[in-house]
Amino acid sequence: MPYQIPWLIFLLPVCSLLIIAFILRPFFNNRPKLGGYVTIAAISTACALSLWVLATVIAAPGHKLDIPDFQWLVIGNLNVHFGLLIDSLTAVMLVVVTIVSLMVQIYSQGYMDGDSGYHRYFAFMSLFTACMLGLIMADNLVLMFLFWEGVGLGSYLLIGFWFHRPSAANAAKKAFIVTRLGDVGFLVAILLLFAQTGTFDTEELHALAIAGTLGGTVLTWVAIGIFSGAAGKSAQFPLHVWLPDAMEGPTPVSALIHAATMVAAGVFLVARFHPLFEHSEVALTTVAIIGGFTAIFAASMGLVMTDIKRVLAYSTISQLGYMMLGLGTGGVAIGIFHLFNHAFFKALLFLGAGSVNHGTGTFDMRQMGGLRKAMPWTYATFLIGSLSLAGIWPLSGFWSKDEIVASALDKPILFYIAMLTVFMTAFYMFRAIFLTFEGEYKGGAPAEHGSHGPNNSYGPHESSKVMVIPLVILSVLSVFSGWLNVTGAFSSFMGHGGEVEAHGFIQGFFGVLSHPVPLISLAVAALGVFLAYAMYSARWISAEVMGRIFKPMYVLFSRKYWMDELYENVIVKKVLINGVFAVLGLFDEKAIDGAINGVANGTVAAGRELRRLQTGQLQFYAMFIVLGLVAITVCYYIFA
Amino acid sequence: MEFSYLTAILFLPIVGVIVLALLPKAELKTVRVVSLIFALASFALSLALFSLFDRSAGAVGQIQFEEKFSWISAINAYYHLGVDGLSLPLVILMTFLGVLAVLVSWKVELKPRQYFIWLLVLETSILGVFCSLDLILFFLFWELELIPMFFLISIWGSGRKEYAANKYLIYTLVGSAMMLAGILSVYFSTSSLNMMEMGGLIIARPFIPITAMFFLLLAGFAIKLPVFPLHTWLPDAHTNAPTAASVILAGSLLKMGGYGMIRLCVSMFPQVAAQYAPLMVILAVIGILYGAAVTLRQKDLKRLIAYSSVSHMGYVLLGIFALSQISLTGAALQMFSHGIITGLLFAMVGLVYDKTHERNLDKLGGLARQMPVIVVVFTIAGLASLGLPGTSGFAAEFITFVGSFSSSIVDHIQLYTVLGVLGIVLTAGYILWMLQRTFYGPPQDKYNGVPDADTVDKICIFSFVAAIMLIGLYPAILTDIIKLGIEPIVRLIGS
């Protein structure tokens, strides 16, 4: 394979961005469909090339390709090269990102139809995808950081796509600033690595960590710094607050953000630098604990949300916690395998939610219900996605979740947390299904937030083919993608060959049910589904009564642990803007500038006073001359 | 005889001034076209300089395009011009901004002839500072700059323009007075005014203690940069100056401070600089964080941008006094980068104000739909200012941080650098908040029908964007030049 191919994968969406920005938008503004076609053409080609790269990497010795790099910047011993690192991790990520992005772009043609910002939408989408592709292929920290921030920019632009809505503008700003807080840690880690090793190259850093040259406290700090960047992008506690708000963007954007681009970036980063984490016990434990905690913490909020996209958003945070837990306890293969499966079913679920919104004009589940008949395709695919997310055998989510839960076995607390999260996940997903698709239709609602141009006068209706086809494709992937590791093939490709016992497909497929852990987790999930059924479909248990019994918890969850209030109102508004910064502002005005003006005024005042001495009367001057002479004479006699 | 590039670049604007003065009828059209021609000629020659500049390894520390004639032989003063890696980018920056400042002023109708004359004089005087290699000549241009800026602010400014102009003049003069004392004491100690002979000069019999000389010189530069707590002239001057003056003030004039620090303070007194570097680095970090914090409190769009300069010039100071090759290169690049980014931000503020006659962030809002071109460019400028990769802001800040963090001259520099890095969060805060307040949210009826950028505006602001992206994507285009000028200075610090 020519080495230009991976570069081409990155450059294709860049080209589509440039074509839209410089040709289509200025000259073909009245033909918006072109923007979508260009983007889809670029990304489908990139997708095909990614599959080629994957095949090549599978065949390559050591699962790695050599790509020549070029020099970007040299100052003294600062030597930055730009190049690509194509190994098994990159190849898998390339396929995930391009497939999900392609599905999202196809779907967007239907979803964004008629929006005045159609060209802008596809330009931003191309940018977003390009940056993500660049990030996963970059072979050094500087290039990685460049695309890392580029991904942040893409999310800012897309979350704030409907900028005329203050909530969208706020959400975009929040996403950027919260993730940037994490990026400070990442940047400091980069600085520390350079000061210690003089290199930014990923593979060189791996080698240094494995050789032990890079170790001890420095390595721990570096790993924590990298993880803080990852926690920002992957919405880990306590930097998770931006993700639920991020659904202010168009729904296909949420699908892309939640599945393959933005949030996957953090998990990818930890996976990419896993050799560094492996050599620091503290860092690895931190990743596992934060991941495990985030998983259950976010799931608890997902239990009570009434907005279908918010349920999915908290589920994303929770699943990202799972991935981090998997990276912290199991290793790259386990964490990335869940990322791989999650990408397909979460993209499916978000696109499904968008389809529901298209049909009803609302995201509020209390105003839906009974959509099963009106939207059969959406219902069927959404159900598959939910089953997969809940970890029901033999769908894809089962396989990767099982691996994570099993790898947490030797850390009992994390294991129980993971189990409890399995229960909550199954519960909230089926709560969503029952509220949305079963029962009576409750009338939808006029567009209030995040909804998009539905024609509601005909009642709920199935979405157009261009939206349904991606759902079907993704639901197929959501069923089968997990089977790739039934034989341990995925793990051994990701470099875990020695640890995984190889076995036949049939044996692995059914044999897994003879182990206790998968059986327990299946039972726990089934219990969650059953409870949701009992409360929201059969109504044996009243949700209102439950809400009253667990009122304190309900309030705690539905107010999101008051973390938004803490961050936005207390820390940012009260303590910083109106507290410390206000004092500094006043200090600047009164003390510093006051002192300067004081000196000036003092000089003027002194001049005004001294001017009185210049009376113009000769007698007055003569008096001072005499006084002076006397003083000099006296001094002379005293000191001489 | 070779063509005297520097003299030509330096005095072409002055030739323009003479032409303008001799014009029989000062019509707006003729005046601005004449100004544009001379600014463009100067810029074109500086680009020629850029392409002819010797970048080979042998050129390290070499002065190029040198011109030297005896001027006042009694005190050894020379008409001595030349550029090296440090000053060439600043010369290009000034001529570039000179052209754009004329375009920005395209619609000035009040006394246009006089206005453009002052603008061109300003350009020459700033160029003179960057090209001079003789201390007296340097000081002459340094002082000359005050006159046009004073009139530009006090006649074509807005708000408290007389107050701002007076404050600017007096504040700068205080610094200049100390600088002159410093220059004189250097002269009386060495009997030389040649700036290139001063590097690492061992002064056998100092006229006054060399530490005092260092601080006398530093005072003038610190006010100009500005260094906390000497910054309060800046928001007043920027806010009340006309757009073009703000563009040049922020874009080029502040850089005289950073340039002087590297060229004189650090080169001439490397040991003193190393001794007091911790103090300066602390002031830099305070400037970065404090400047950003105060910026977050501003309600006036233009004042907000003005205060952001205090924060951004903190990075320059950090890079200079971290005293490593990488950090000094980063600081020099940050000077250039800040010049084009903040220049563009002021140009954008000017455009928004021209169209809406409003600068109060509480009253602006929702303009994105009414100004589709302006919002795109303003956003790019803002993102560059907050250091987004792919723009010059990132390249400069990143190099500065890397250089400062890995410097071995100053104790605890890692801690200070990390504190400086925190500034990028605050910067993101005020930039995004400003963009949201100005452009996002529901469109307001009162701004219906306000025009977007016209052709002249577009040429001007797209040129800025092109420069920002070019340097962001390929910073080596400048750093390969800058490092030639920085390397000899770093050798002095090391010895």
Boltz contact constraints between the chains, C-beta under 6 A:
constraints:
  - contact:
      token1: [A, 73]
      token2: [B, 475]
      max_distance: 6.0
  - contact:
      token1: [A, 73]
      token2: [B, 476]
      max_distance: 6.0
  - contact:
      token1: [A, 75]
      token2: [B, 326]
      max_distance: 6.0
  - contact:
      token1: [A, 75]
      token2: [B, 329]
      max_distance: 6.0
  - contact:
      token1: [A, 75]
      token2: [B, 479]
      max_distance: 6.0
  - contact:
      token1: [A, 75]
      token2: [B, 483]
      max_distance: 6.0
  - contact:
      token1: [A, 76]
      token2: [B, 325]
      max_distance: 6.0
  - contact:
      token1: [A, 76]
      token2: [B, 326]
      max_distance: 6.0
  - contact:
      token1: [A, 78]
      token2: [B, 326]
      max_distance: 6.0
  - contact:
      token1: [A, 78]
      token2: [B, 402]
      max_distance: 6.0
  - contact:
      token1: [A, 146]
      token2: [B, 389]
      max_distance: 6.0
  - contact:
      token1: [A, 149]
      token2: [B, 388]
      max_distance: 6.0
  - contact:
      token1: [A, 149]
      token2: [B, 389]
      max_distance: 6.0
  - contact:
      token1: [A, 163]
      token2: [B, 368]
      max_distance: 6.0
  - contact:
      token1: [A, 163]
      token2: [B, 440]
      max_distance: 6.0
  - contact:
      token1: [A, 164]
      token2: [B, 442]
      max_distance: 6.0
  - contact:
      token1: [A, 166]
      token2: [B, 441]
      max_distance: 6.0
  - contact:
      token1: [A, 169]
      token2: [B, 436]
      max_distance: 6.0
  - contact:
      token1: [A, 169]
      token2: [B, 440]
      max_distance: 6.0
  - contact:
      token1: [A, 173]
      token2: [B, 432]
      max_distance: 6.0
  - contact:
      token1: [A, 173]
      token2: [B, 436]
      max_distance: 6.0
  - contact:
      token1: [A, 177]
      token2: [B, 428]
      max_distance: 6.0
  - contact:
      token1: [A, 177]
      token2: [B, 429]
      max_distance: 6.0
  - contact:
      token1: [A, 180]
      token2: [B, 425]
      max_distance: 6.0
  - contact:
      token1: [A, 180]
      token2: [B, 428]
      max_distance: 6.0
  - contact:
      token1: [A, 181]
      token2: [B, 425]
      max_distance: 6.0
  - contact:
      token1: [A, 184]
      token2: [B, 421]
      max_distance: 6.0
  - contact:
      token1: [A, 187]
      token2: [B, 421]
      max_distance: 6.0
  - contact:
      token1: [A, 188]
      token2: [B, 418]
      max_distance: 6.0
  - contact:
      token1: [A, 188]
      token2: [B, 421]
      max_distance: 6.0
  - contact:
      token1: [A, 191]
      token2: [B, 401]
      max_distance: 6.0
  - contact:
      token1: [A, 191]
      token2: [B, 405]
      max_distance: 6.0
  - contact:
      token1: [A, 194]
      token2: [B, 402]
      max_distance: 6.0
  - contact:
      token1: [A, 195]
      token2: [B, 405]
      max_distance: 6.0
  - contact:
      token1: [A, 195]
      token2: [B, 406]
      max_distance: 6.0
  - contact:
      token1: [A, 581]
      token2: [B, 293]
      max_distance: 6.0
  - contact:
      token1: [A, 581]
      token2: [B, 296]
      max_distance: 6.0
  - contact:
      token1: [A, 581]
      token2: [B, 297]
      max_distance: 6.0
  - contact:
      token1: [A, 584]
      token2: [B, 293]
      max_distance: 6.0
  - contact:
      token1: [A, 584]
      token2: [B, 294]
      max_distance: 6.0
  - contact:
      token1: [A, 585]
      token2: [B, 294]
      max_distance: 6.0
  - contact:
      token1: [A, 585]
      token2: [B, 297]
      max_distance: 6.0
  - contact:
      token1: [A, 588]
      token2: [B, 294]
      max_distance: 6.0
  - contact:
      token1: [A, 592]
      token2: [B, 229]
      max_distance: 6.0
  - contact:
      token1: [A, 592]
      token2: [B, 232]
      max_distance: 6.0
  - contact:
      token1: [A, 593]
      token2: [B, 232]
      max_distance: 6.0
  - contact:
      token1: [A, 596]
      token2: [B, 232]
      max_distance: 6.0
